[in-house]
């Protein structure tokens, strides 16, 4: 049976989440512990909390401008992808931004098979369709220090996972914009096309993620110096050591 015919709810349960891929790039252990995060503080730093608030403010503003779409019930992966294609074409026609907040979802992205036997499903910050021809994945990140000179590798992988889902729908010219905002309201943004090299990196990290999550390989920490900021530090052997 083709993936298009798969039950959507079942597909979502096994799908790789782009935000977990991003966390996996920072620390494989943290990405594995996230599934056991019940009772663990959601905001490890003030910057993380400010970033969430900033995103919600921008998302709600866009949803108010563009309007909230009527819910449509779909049962299979194929039906969901067909609906997404129609939604994006309509957004391009209207030249609007489709935004996702914590409680209102206007669209998602689906990659039927990112690694053998497993797809990818997630909710980008926004899809900018205002140019009327090319949909643009928008991922905004809050930084507590100065604005970075270039995009971070983990942010590139997350945006690439979302972008792959848009390209899967036939929008071959789609690209992503990664925006960094600081506490003073300044921002910088970088355009990121979906290149063969980016696709190779995305799939390599997704394969490693899949292997570690299935217990075929052991997770390894990426940056022990960052353990003290991690919300999983009390549940992780490396994080516990960082606490003294």
C-alpha positions in Angstrom: 0.0 0.0 0.0 1.3 3.4 -0.9 2.1 5.9 1.8 -0.7 8.2 0.4 -3.2 5.5 1.5 -1.9 5.2 5.0 -4.1 6.3 7.9 -3.1 9.9 8.8 -3.3 9.4 12.6 -1.0 6.4 12.4 1.4 8.2 10.1 1.6 11.1 12.6 2.4 8.8 15.5 5.4 7.3 13.8 6.5 10.5 11.9 9.7 12.4 12.7 9.1 15.9 14.1 11.3 18.7 12.5 11.6 20.4 15.9 13.0 17.2 17.4 15.5 17.0 14.5 16.6 20.5 15.5 17.1 19.5 19.1 18.9 16.3 17.9 21.5 18.5 16.1 22.3 20.2 19.4 22.2 17.1 21.6 21.0 13.6 20.7 20.4 12.7 24.4 18.1 15.7 24.8 16.1 14.8 21.7 15.5 11.3 23.1 14.6 12.6 26.6 12.1 15.0 25.2 9.6 12.2 24.8 9.8 11.6 28.5 9.5 15.3 29.4 6.3 15.0 31.6 6.8 17.2 34.6 10.0 18.8 33.3 10.2 22.6 33.1 9.3 23.6 29.6 11.4 26.9 29.7 15.0 26.2 30.6 15.9 29.9 30.2 14.3 33.3 30.1 15.3 33.6 26.4 13.4 30.5 25.6 10.3 31.9 27.2 10.7 35.3 25.4 11.1 33.4 22.2 7.8 31.6 22.7 6.0 34.8 23.6 7.5 36.6 20.6 6.3 33.8 18.2 2.8 33.7 19.7 2.4 37.5 19.2 3.5 37.4 15.6 1.5 34.3 14.8 -1.7 35.7 16.3 -1.3 38.9 14.4 -1.0 37.1 11.1 -3.9 34.8 11.9 -6.1 37.8 12.7 -5.1 39.4 9.3 -5.5 36.2 7.2 -8.4 34.6 9.0 -8.7 31.2 10.5 -9.5 28.4 8.0 -12.5 26.2 8.6 -11.5 22.8 9.9 -11.7 19.9 7.4 -11.6 16.2 8.3 -9.2 14.0 6.4 -8.4 10.4 7.0 -5.4 9.5 4.9 -1.9 11.0 4.2 -2.9 11.5 0.6 -6.1 13.4 1.5 -4.1 15.6 3.9 -1.5 16.4 1.2 -4.2 17.2 -1.4 -5.8 19.6 1.1 -2.5 21.2 1.9 -1.9 21.7 -1.9 -5.3 23.4 -2.3 -4.7 25.5 0.9 -1.4 26.8 -0.4 -2.7 27.6 -3.9 -5.6 29.5 -2.3 -3.1 31.4 0.0 -1.0 32.3 -3.0 -4.1 33.6 -4.8 -5.0 35.7 -1.8 -1.4 36.7 -1.1 -1.6 36.0 2.6 0.6 34.4 5.3 -0.5 31.1 6.8 0.7 31.1 10.5 0.7 28.6 13.3 0.2 29.5 16.9 0.2 27.1 19.9 -3.6 26.7 19.7 -4.4 27.5 16.1 -3.0 25.5 13.2 -3.6 26.8 9.7 -1.3 24.3 7.9 1.3 21.6 8.3 4.0 19.9 6.2 4.2 16.3 5.3 7.1 14.3 3.9 5.7 10.8 3.2 9.1 9.1 3.5 12.1 10.9 4.9 13.8 7.7 5.9 12.9 4.2 4.8 9.5 3.4 6.3 9.1 6.6 8.2 7.9 10.1 7.2 8.0 13.6 8.6 5.2 15.8 10.0 5.3 19.2 11.6 4.1 22.7 11.9 6.3 25.6 10.7 6.0 29.0 12.1 4.5 30.4 8.9 4.2 30.0 5.2 4.5 33.4 3.4 2.4 33.4 0.2 2.3 37.1 -0.3 4.4 37.1 -3.5 1.5 35.2 -5.2 3.7 32.6 -6.9 6.2 31.0 -4.5 5.4 29.8 -1.0 8.1 30.6 1.6 8.7 28.6 4.8 9.4 31.1 7.6 11.1 30.0 10.8 11.8 32.7 13.4 14.3 32.2 16.3 14.8 34.5 19.3 18.3 35.1 20.4 19.3 36.6 23.8 22.8 37.7 22.6 23.8 39.5 19.4 22.3 38.4 16.1 24.3 35.6 14.5 26.3 36.3 11.4 25.0 33.2 9.7 22.2 30.6 10.1 22.8 27.9 12.7 23.1 24.3 11.4 20.3 23.0 13.6 17.9 25.7 12.4 18.8 24.9 8.8 17.9 21.2 9.3 14.5 22.1 10.9 13.6 24.5 8.1 14.8 22.0 5.5 12.4 19.3 6.9 9.5 21.8 6.6 10.6 22.9 3.2 10.8 19.3 1.9 7.1 18.9 2.7 6.2 22.0 0.6 8.4 20.8 -2.3 6.7 17.4 -2.0 3.4 19.1 -3.0 4.9 20.3 -6.3 6.1 23.7 -5.3 9.6 23.1 -6.7 10.7 26.8 -6.3 9.8 27.1 -2.7 12.5 28.2 -0.3 12.9 29.0 3.4 13.7 32.2 5.3 15.2 31.9 8.8 14.7 35.0 10.9 16.7 35.8 14.0 15.2 38.4 16.4 16.9 39.8 19.5 15.4 41.4 22.7 15.6 44.9 21.3 13.4 44.0 18.3 16.2 44.0 15.7 16.3 41.1 13.3 18.2 39.5 10.4 16.9 37.0 7.9 18.6 34.6 5.5 17.1 33.0 2.4 17.7 29.3 2.2 16.9 27.3 -1.0 16.4 23.5 -0.9 19.7 22.3 -2.5 20.9 18.7 -3.1 23.5 19.2 -0.3 20.9 20.4 2.1 18.7 17.4 1.3 21.7 15.1 1.8 22.3 16.6 5.3 18.7 16.4 6.2 18.4 12.8 5.3 21.7 11.8 7.0 20.6 13.4 10.3 17.1 11.9 9.9 18.6 8.4 9.4 20.8 8.9 12.5 17.8 10.1 14.5 15.8 7.1 13.4 18.6 4.7 14.3 19.1 6.2 17.8 15.4 6.4 18.6 15.0 2.7 17.7 17.9 1.8 20.0 20.2 0.6 17.2 22.8 3.2 18.1 23.6 5.1 21.3 22.8 8.8 21.6 25.8 11.1 22.2 25.9 14.6 23.7 27.0 17.4 21.4 28.1 20.2 23.7 28.7 19.4 27.4 29.2 23.1 28.1 25.5 23.7 27.3 24.2 21.1 29.7 23.5 23.6 32.5 20.9 25.4 30.3 19.2 22.1 29.2 15.7 21.5 30.7 16.6 17.7 30.8 19.7 18.2 32.9 18.2 16.5 36.0 17.2 13.5 34.0 20.5 13.1 32.1 23.8 11.7 33.4 25.8 14.4 31.6 23.5 17.2 32.8 23.7 15.9 36.4 27.4 16.1 36.3 27.3 19.7 35.1 25.3 20.6 38.2 28.2 19.5 40.4 
